[in-house]
Amino acid sequence: MPPLVWVLTIAGLLAIVAFDLIVIARRNHTVTIKDATRWVLFYVGLAALFAIGLFLFSGGKSGGEFVAGYITEYSLSVDNLFVFVIIMARFSVPSLAQDKVLYIGIVVSMLLRAVFILAGAAAISAASWVFYIFGAFLVYTAVRLAIEGENDDADFQENAVLRGMRRILPISHDYDGAKLATRIDGKRMVTPLVIVISAIGMANVIFALDSIPAIFGLTQDAYIVLTANAFALMGLRQLYFLIGGLLERIVYLNVGLSVILAFIGVKLIVEALHGSHIDDIGAIHLPHIGIVTSLSFIAATLFVTTVASLVKSSRDARRVPVKVRSED
């Protein structure tokens, strides 16, 4: 993309982030299902408009890569929501403050992910063998994710950074609404929200270790990788409030995501082999996996995962025995 397009895109993304901050600052109530639904549709609509723009001005290849990358990043981000729920519960974050916490944590992670994306793009440009590393890592992650089972409290543990912040910073014992700092007996202290925001931001960065190689398996265009990540993360906060209560019903989410990661990992390795002029392994011909095939596979996997999860959840709910109240 020309430098001017980069500048205009970054300016547009910053404007959206600033607009979101204004909305949060004026909100004096907890986020309702209606609020979350409206904002999820807003961000998905923005991503759709951006995709249409790419289709019109950059061609079907760029548009298709963005759509596939956006869907992959958004679906992988859903798994992050489990950890967000655990963090919010673990720190007993007030309902009114959760929106602000997620906003700051996600904005920080967007900035850090941008650094990772640029570094990844530079690594791929410098050496094609990086594809082998990314591919092998995604396959390993897929296997690990498949055998982990359902998400639980073990998915989040305070790391050394958070423990160090507790020792260094003057942190109050209680929250003060949605404030990051407060005064207690005339002494200025930060509230536990600072720790929560740090935990959210670091969790997002850790999740980027598999999501960024995954999207590089679909496109090597840093512009598309960056924008797909940005749009997926901007809509993540509202998705937290919309489907937070439904996450437990998506019981096969880890299985579906592991299938997607394994597929992209194999795709990366196959592309690396093609780049090394290896088109056959014995009698097996290595096919070229195009963006349409990738997008169709990702969409089909997510559809099957969601339907199978809802069916299983409904069956399990019907099997729960009803306690009959005994007569005295």
VOPAGU-2260 file (C-alpha; in pm, 1 decimal, decimal comma):
REM VOPAGU-2260
SITE   aa  ch    i         X         Y         Z
SITE  MET   A    0       0,0       0,0       0,0
SITE  PRO   A    1     120,7     356,8     -72,0
SITE  PRO   A    2     236,8     555,1     234,4
SITE  LEU   A    3     -64,7     787,3     204,2
SITE  VAL   A    4    -304,0     492,2     240,1
SITE  TRP   A    5    -117,0     378,8     551,1
SITE  VAL   A    6    -140,8     726,5     703,6
SITE  LEU   A    7    -511,6     763,3     626,3
SITE  THR   A    8    -588,3     413,7     759,3
SITE  ILE   A    9    -402,6     468,1    1085,8
SITE  ALA   A   10    -569,3     809,0    1125,7
SITE  GLY   A   11    -908,9     648,6    1068,6
SITE  LEU   A   12    -842,8     373,8    1323,3
SITE  LEU   A   13    -725,4     628,5    1580,3
SITE  ALA   A   14   -1040,4     833,6    1517,9
SITE  ILE   A   15   -1257,4     526,4    1586,4
SITE  VAL   A   16   -1064,2     453,7    1906,1
SITE  ALA   A   17   -1105,3     816,0    2019,8
SITE  PHE   A   18   -1477,7     811,8    1938,6
SITE  ASP   A   19   -1514,6     493,4    2142,5
SITE  LEU   A   20   -1342,4     661,7    2437,6
SITE  ILE   A   21   -1585,6     954,0    2422,5
SITE  VAL   A   22   -1879,4     712,9    2433,2
SITE  ILE   A   23   -1734,5     531,3    2735,1
SITE  ALA   A   24   -1666,3     860,1    2918,0
SITE  ARG   A   25   -2028,5     967,9    2876,6
SITE  ARG   A   26   -2179,5     630,9    2973,4
SITE  ASN   A   27   -2304,0     629,5    3332,5
SITE  HIS   A   28   -2455,1     280,6    3335,3
SITE  THR   A   29   -2336,3     -74,4    3286,4
SITE  VAL   A   30   -2331,7    -209,5    2931,8
SITE  THR   A   31   -2661,7    -377,7    2847,2
SITE  ILE   A   32   -2726,5    -652,5    2592,7
SITE  LYS   A   33   -2891,5    -389,4    2371,5
SITE  ASP   A   34   -2585,1    -162,3    2391,9
SITE  ALA   A   35   -2347,7    -449,9    2318,5
SITE  THR   A   36   -2553,3    -575,1    2023,7
SITE  ARG   A   37   -2566,2    -230,0    1866,4
SITE  TRP   A   38   -2189,5    -180,1    1901,6
SITE  VAL   A   39   -2098,6    -529,4    1778,8
SITE  LEU   A   40   -2305,7    -464,7    1466,1
SITE  PHE   A   41   -2137,5    -124,4    1432,0
SITE  TYR   A   42   -1785,0    -270,2    1438,4
SITE  VAL   A   43   -1871,4    -564,8    1215,7
SITE  GLY   A   44   -2029,8    -314,5     976,2
SITE  LEU   A   45   -1709,7    -106,6     975,1
SITE  ALA   A   46   -1506,1    -417,2     896,2
SITE  ALA   A   47   -1749,3    -505,7     616,6
SITE  LEU   A   48   -1720,7    -155,5     465,9
SITE  PHE   A   49   -1342,2    -177,0     483,4
SITE  ALA   A   50   -1352,5    -516,5     309,0
SITE  ILE   A   51   -1575,2    -375,5      35,1
SITE  GLY   A   52   -1326,8     -91,9     -13,1
SITE  LEU   A   53   -1043,7    -341,6     -54,4
SITE  PHE   A   54   -1245,8    -543,5    -305,6
SITE  LEU   A   55   -1318,0    -228,8    -508,5
SITE  PHE   A   56    -977,4     -61,7    -500,4
SITE  SER   A   57    -729,0    -345,2    -442,4
SITE  GLY   A   58    -897,9    -643,0    -604,7
SITE  GLY   A   59   -1050,5    -970,0    -492,8
SITE  LYS   A   60    -726,7   -1114,7    -358,0
SITE  SER   A   61    -673,7    -839,0     -99,9
SITE  GLY   A   62   -1041,5    -829,6      -9,0
SITE  GLY   A   63   -1058,4   -1206,4      33,1
SITE  GLU   A   64    -742,4   -1210,5     245,3
SITE  PHE   A   65    -882,7    -941,2     473,1
SITE  VAL   A   66   -1214,0   -1125,7     519,8
SITE  ALA   A   67   -1037,1   -1455,3     594,7
SITE  GLY   A   68    -792,2   -1282,2     829,1
SITE  TYR   A   69   -1064,9   -1086,7    1007,6
SITE  ILE   A   70   -1282,0   -1395,4    1063,8
SITE  THR   A   71    -980,9   -1594,0    1186,4
SITE  GLU   A   72    -867,1   -1320,8    1427,0
SITE  TYR   A   73   -1219,9   -1259,8    1555,0
SITE  SER   A   74   -1284,6   -1630,8    1612,8
SITE  LEU   A   75    -951,1   -1676,4    1789,5
SITE  SER   A   76   -1033,8   -1370,0    2000,1
SITE  VAL   A   77   -1354,1   -1535,9    2122,9
SITE  ASP   A   78   -1133,5   -1782,0    2310,5
SITE  ASN   A   79    -972,4   -1480,7    2481,5
SITE  LEU   A   80   -1309,0   -1390,9    2630,0
SITE  PHE   A   81   -1296,2   -1693,9    2859,0
SITE  VAL   A   82    -983,9   -1554,5    3020,4
SITE  PHE   A   83   -1135,9   -1205,1    3036,4
SITE  VAL   A   84   -1433,6   -1346,9    3226,2
SITE  ILE   A   85   -1196,4   -1525,5    3465,8
SITE  ILE   A   86    -990,5   -1207,9    3521,1
SITE  MET   A   87   -1299,0    -996,9    3589,8
SITE  ALA   A   88   -1430,8   -1254,3    3837,2
SITE  ARG   A   89   -1093,0   -1313,1    4001,1
SITE  PHE   A   90   -1045,5    -941,4    4073,5
SITE  SER   A   91   -1417,4    -876,4    4143,3
SITE  VAL   A   92   -1422,8    -582,8    3902,2
SITE  PRO   A   93   -1732,3    -360,7    3944,5
SITE  SER   A   94   -1975,7    -386,8    3652,6
SITE  LEU   A   95   -1953,9     -14,1    3577,0
SITE  ALA   A   96   -1574,2     -32,2    3546,4
SITE  GLN   A   97   -1550,5    -338,4    3320,5
SITE  ASP   A   98   -1607,7    -143,3    2998,8
SITE  LYS   A   99   -1325,6     100,0    3079,5
SITE  VAL   A  100   -1090,3    -180,6    3183,6
SITE  LEU   A  101   -1143,7    -371,7    2859,0
SITE  TYR   A  102   -1106,8     -56,4    2649,2
SITE  ILE   A  103    -768,2      43,2    2792,8
SITE  GLY   A  104    -639,0    -314,7    2800,5
SITE  ILE   A  105    -733,0    -377,5    2437,9
SITE  VAL   A  106    -592,6     -45,1    2313,7
SITE  VAL   A  107    -259,6    -123,9    2483,4
SITE  SER   A  108    -257,4    -470,4    2326,6
SITE  MET   A  109    -333,8    -318,2    1982,4
SITE  LEU   A  110     -19,1    -107,6    2007,3
SITE  LEU   A  111     191,6    -403,8    2117,3
SITE  ARG   A  112      46,1    -627,3    1845,2
SITE  ALA   A  113     137,0    -366,7    1583,9
SITE  VAL   A  114     501,7    -406,6    1688,1
SITE  PHE   A  115     473,0    -787,0    1662,4
SITE  ILE   A  116     311,0    -762,8    1318,7
SITE  LEU   A  117     580,0    -535,1    1178,6
SITE  ALA   A  118     848,9    -761,3    1324,5
SITE  GLY   A  119     681,7   -1068,6    1175,7
SITE  ALA   A  120     652,1    -904,7     833,9
SITE  ALA   A  121    1019,6    -807,2     845,7
SITE  ALA   A  122    1119,0   -1162,0     944,7
SITE  ILE   A  123     919,7   -1314,5     658,7
SITE  SER   A  124    1069,2   -1069,3     409,4
SITE  ALA   A  125    1420,2   -1149,1     530,6
SITE  ALA   A  126    1392,9   -1529,2     531,0
SITE  SER   A  127    1132,5   -1758,7     378,2
SITE  TRP   A  128    1220,7   -2038,7     622,7
SITE  VAL   A  129    1028,2   -1843,0     888,7
SITE  PHE   A  130     719,6   -2004,6     730,8
SITE  TYR   A  131     839,1   -2342,9     857,1
SITE  ILE   A  132     869,3   -2207,5    1212,7
SITE  PHE   A  133     528,0   -2040,5    1201,7
SITE  GLY   A  134     367,1   -2349,6    1051,8
SITE  ALA   A  135     520,4   -2591,5    1302,6
SITE  PHE   A  136     427,1   -2361,0    1590,8
SITE  LEU   A  137      63,9   -2340,8    1475,1
SITE  VAL   A  138      37,0   -2719,6    1443,2
SITE  TYR   A  139     186,4   -2756,6    1793,3
SITE  THR   A  140     -55,1   -2497,0    1929,9
SITE  ALA   A  141    -346,9   -2674,0    1760,7
SITE  VAL   A  142    -258,9   -3005,6    1924,3
SITE  ARG   A  143    -213,4   -2843,8    2263,6
SITE  LEU   A  144    -542,5   -2654,7    2232,8
SITE  ALA   A  145    -729,8   -2970,8    2132,2
SITE  ILE   A  146    -614,2   -3168,3    2436,0
SITE  GLU   A  147    -660,8   -2886,7    2688,8
SITE  GLY   A  148   -1037,8   -2930,9    2695,1
SITE  GLU   A  149   -1264,0   -2664,5    2837,5
SITE  ASN   A  150   -1133,2   -2336,9    2972,7
SITE  ASP   A  151   -1105,4   -2309,3    3346,8
SITE  ASP   A  152    -943,9   -2097,4    3614,4
SITE  ALA   A  153    -603,6   -2246,5    3528,8
SITE  ASP   A  154    -610,3   -2037,8    3207,9
SITE  PHE   A  155    -511,7   -1732,4    3411,6
SITE  GLN   A  156    -247,6   -1709,9    3679,2
SITE  GLU   A  157     -81,3   -1392,5    3803,3
SITE  ASN   A  158     264,3   -1375,3    3647,4
SITE  ALA   A  159     582,0   -1217,9    3778,9
SITE  VAL   A  160     502,2    -880,9    3619,8
SITE  LEU   A  161     168,0    -850,9    3799,6
SITE  ARG   A  162     317,4    -964,8    4129,7
SITE  GLY   A  163     595,9    -709,3    4086,1
SITE  MET   A  164     342,5    -432,9    4022,0
SITE  ARG   A  165     166,7    -523,2    4345,9
SITE  ARG   A  166     492,3    -483,0    4537,5
SITE  ILE   A  167     599,7    -156,7    4371,7
SITE  LEU   A  168     277,3      38,3    4323,3
SITE  PRO   A  169      75,3     186,4    4610,8
SITE  ILE   A  170    -245,8      -7,3    4542,8
SITE  SER   A  171    -563,8      45,9    4741,4
SITE  HIS   A  172    -755,2    -252,7    4873,1
SITE  ASP   A  173   -1090,1    -138,4    4734,1
SITE  TYR   A  174   -1215,4       0,8    4402,3
SITE  ASP   A  175   -1330,6     359,2    4364,7
SITE  GLY   A  176   -1590,8     319,4    4090,6
SITE  ALA   A  177   -1418,1     325,5    3752,2
SITE  LYS   A  178   -1128,1     544,1    3871,6
SITE  LEU   A  179    -767,9     435,7    3817,3
SITE  ALA   A  180    -640,6     646,9    4108,7
SITE  THR   A  181    -786,1     755,5    4439,8
SITE  ARG   A  182    -689,0     923,5    4767,7
SITE  ILE   A  183    -692,6     740,5    5098,8
SITE  ASP   A  184    -609,0     937,8    5413,0
SITE  GLY   A  185    -458,9    1208,5    5192,0
SITE  LYS   A  186    -228,4     962,8    5016,8
SITE  ARG   A  187    -263,6     915,8    4640,3
SITE  MET   A  188    -294,8     551,4    4544,3
SITE  VAL   A  189    -384,9     353,2    4231,5
SITE  THR   A  190    -685,6     124,2    4242,0
SITE  PRO   A  191    -679,2    -249,9    4158,2
SITE  LEU   A  192    -808,5    -154,4    3810,8
SITE  VAL   A  193    -446,9     -86,6    3711,2
SITE  ILE   A  194    -359,4    -450,5    3780,9
SITE  VAL   A  195    -668,2    -572,2    3595,2
SITE  ILE   A  196    -587,2    -358,4    3288,5
SITE  SER   A  197    -231,9    -492,0    3287,7
SITE  ALA   A  198    -362,2    -848,7    3309,3
SITE  ILE   A  199    -601,9    -792,5    3017,1
SITE  GLY   A  200    -331,5    -633,3    2804,2
SITE  MET   A  201     -75,4    -906,6    2871,8
SITE  ALA   A  202    -332,5   -1179,5    2807,3
SITE  ASN   A  203    -405,8   -1023,0    2468,7
SITE  VAL   A  204     -37,2   -1009,8    2381,1
SITE  ILE   A  205      11,7   -1374,6    2481,0
SITE  PHE   A  206    -281,3   -1475,3    2260,8
SITE  ALA   A  207    -114,2   -1288,9    1973,8
SITE  LEU   A  208     160,7   -1552,0    1973,9
SITE  ASP   A  209     -68,9   -1787,4    1783,6
SITE  SER   A  210    -312,4   -1546,9    1614,8
SITE  ILE   A  211     -47,3   -1341,4    1434,2
SITE  PRO   A  212     131,9   -1643,6    1279,7
SITE  ALA   A  213    -216,5   -1771,1    1186,7
SITE  ILE   A  214    -306,2   -1463,4     984,5
SITE  PHE   A  215      40,4   -1458,1     823,0
SITE  GLY   A  216     -56,2   -1803,3     699,1
SITE  LEU   A  217    -341,6   -1641,3     507,2
SITE  THR   A  218    -163,6   -1329,6     381,2
SITE  GLN   A  219     184,7   -1180,9     395,7
SITE  ASP   A  220      55,8    -827,2     339,7
SITE  ALA   A  221     138,7    -636,0     659,8
SITE  TYR   A  222    -133,2    -381,1     580,7
SITE  ILE   A  223    -404,9    -649,3     577,2
SITE  VAL   A  224    -260,7    -824,6     882,9
SITE  LEU   A  225    -260,0    -499,1    1080,1
SITE  THR   A  226    -609,1    -385,3     980,2
SITE  ALA   A  227    -765,6    -729,6    1031,8
SITE  ASN   A  228    -619,0    -741,3    1383,9
SITE  ALA   A  229    -731,4    -386,6    1459,0
SITE  PHE   A  230   -1092,8    -441,5    1350,5
SITE  ALA   A  231   -1112,8    -775,4    1534,3
SITE  LEU   A  232    -978,2    -626,9    1859,0
SITE  MET   A  233   -1197,3    -315,5    1843,1
SITE  GLY   A  234   -1510,9    -530,1    1834,6
SITE  LEU   A  235   -1386,6    -771,4    2099,6
SITE  ARG   A  236   -1486,3    -557,2    2398,1
SITE  GLN   A  237   -1849,1    -534,1    2295,6
SITE  LEU   A  238   -1856,0    -904,9    2214,1
SITE  TYR   A  239   -1753,1    -970,0    2575,6
SITE  PHE   A  240   -2074,4    -811,6    2703,3
SITE  LEU   A  241   -2288,7    -970,4    2432,5
SITE  ILE   A  242   -2191,1   -1334,9    2457,0
SITE  GLY   A  243   -2020,2   -1350,5    2795,4
SITE  GLY   A  244   -2306,7   -1559,3    2931,6
SITE  LEU   A  245   -2313,6   -1783,6    2623,8
SITE  LEU   A  246   -1946,1   -1880,5    2625,1
SITE  GLU   A  247   -2005,5   -2186,7    2839,3
SITE  ARG   A  248   -2239,8   -2321,9    2571,9
SITE  ILE   A  249   -1971,9   -2319,8    2300,3
SITE  VAL   A  250   -1822,5   -2640,2    2437,5
SITE  TYR   A  251   -1638,1   -2736,4    2119,6
SITE  LEU   A  252   -1471,0   -2398,6    2067,2
SITE  ASN   A  253   -1122,6   -2531,3    2145,1
SITE  VAL   A  254   -1172,3   -2816,8    1899,2
SITE  GLY   A  255   -1285,5   -2583,1    1621,0
SITE  LEU   A  256   -1003,1   -2336,4    1678,6
SITE  SER   A  257    -746,7   -2616,6    1691,7
SITE  VAL   A  258    -869,8   -2744,4    1353,6
SITE  ILE   A  259    -836,3   -2395,2    1204,6
SITE  LEU   A  260    -486,3   -2344,3    1348,2
SITE  ALA   A  261    -373,5   -2687,3    1225,5
SITE  PHE   A  262    -511,7   -2613,5     876,9
SITE  ILE   A  263    -330,2   -2279,1     857,1
SITE  GLY   A  264     -11,9   -2434,5     997,3
SITE  VAL   A  265     -12,6   -2704,1     728,9
SITE  LYS   A  266     -89,9   -2436,2     467,6
SITE  LEU   A  267     215,6   -2237,8     578,5
SITE  ILE   A  268     441,8   -2540,9     559,0
SITE  VAL   A  269     308,0   -2632,2     213,6
SITE  GLU   A  270     367,6   -2275,3      91,6
SITE  ALA   A  271     721,0   -2286,6     232,7
SITE  LEU   A  272     785,0   -2611,8      45,2
SITE  HIS   A  273     652,0   -2457,1    -276,0
SITE  GLY   A  274     887,2   -2165,6    -215,4
SITE  SER   A  275    1172,5   -2416,0    -195,6
SITE  HIS   A  276    1056,5   -2561,7    -532,5
SITE  ILE   A  277     925,3   -2879,1    -368,8
SITE  ASP   A  278     589,5   -2959,9    -526,2
SITE  ASP   A  279     572,9   -3330,9    -445,8
SITE  ILE   A  280     661,2   -3550,0    -150,1
SITE  GLY   A  281     696,4   -3896,4    -296,2
SITE  ALA   A  282     371,0   -3978,1    -469,7
SITE  ILE   A  283     184,8   -3702,6    -285,9
SITE  HIS   A  284     133,1   -3379,3    -479,0
SITE  LEU   A  285     130,1   -3067,4    -263,8
SITE  PRO   A  286    -174,4   -2860,0    -365,2
SITE  HIS   A  287    -191,0   -2483,3    -375,5
SITE  ILE   A  288    -435,6   -2369,7    -106,5
SITE  GLY   A  289    -589,8   -2042,7    -224,9
SITE  ILE   A  290    -763,3   -1777,2     -17,4
SITE  VAL   A  291   -1111,8   -1890,1    -129,5
SITE  THR   A  292   -1040,7   -2244,3      -9,7
SITE  SER   A  293    -901,1   -2110,6     319,2
SITE  LEU   A  294   -1198,9   -1881,3     378,9
SITE  SER   A  295   -1447,8   -2159,6     299,2
SITE  PHE   A  296   -1272,4   -2403,9     532,4
SITE  ILE   A  297   -1257,6   -2152,1     820,4
SITE  ALA   A  298   -1624,9   -2054,7     781,3
SITE  ALA   A  299   -1738,6   -2419,3     757,0
SITE  THR   A  300   -1536,0   -2517,6    1065,0
SITE  LEU   A  301   -1680,8   -2234,3    1273,4
SITE  PHE   A  302   -2033,8   -2319,2    1158,2
SITE  VAL   A  303   -2000,1   -2688,6    1243,8
SITE  THR   A  304   -1834,5   -2605,0    1577,9
SITE  THR   A  305   -2112,3   -2365,2    1679,1
SITE  VAL   A  306   -2398,1   -2594,3    1574,4
SITE  ALA   A  307   -2243,5   -2900,7    1739,9
SITE  SER   A  308   -2179,6   -2702,4    2060,1
SITE  LEU   A  309   -2535,9   -2573,2    2081,5
SITE  VAL   A  310   -2678,9   -2920,1    2013,8
SITE  LYS   A  311   -2464,2   -3075,4    2286,9
SITE  SER   A  312   -2549,2   -2797,6    2533,7
SITE  SER   A  313   -2921,2   -2845,5    2468,7
SITE  ARG   A  314   -2894,8   -3222,3    2517,5
SITE  ASP   A  315   -2696,7   -3181,8    2838,3
SITE  ALA   A  316   -2954,8   -2934,5    2969,4
SITE  ARG   A  317   -3237,0   -3183,5    2905,7
SITE  ARG   A  318   -3046,2   -3459,3    3086,4
SITE  VAL   A  319   -3015,2   -3259,6    3408,4
SITE  PRO   A  320   -3243,5   -3436,9    3658,3
SITE  VAL   A  321   -3521,2   -3228,9    3807,3
SITE  LYS   A  322   -3530,0   -3243,7    4185,0
SITE  VAL   A  323   -3873,2   -3334,4    4315,5
SITE  ARG   A  324   -3965,2   -3171,6    4641,3
SITE  SER   A  325   -4047,1   -3443,3    4892,1
SITE  GLU   A  326   -4360,0   -3425,8    5103,7
SITE  ASP   A  327   -4315,7   -3403,6    5476,6
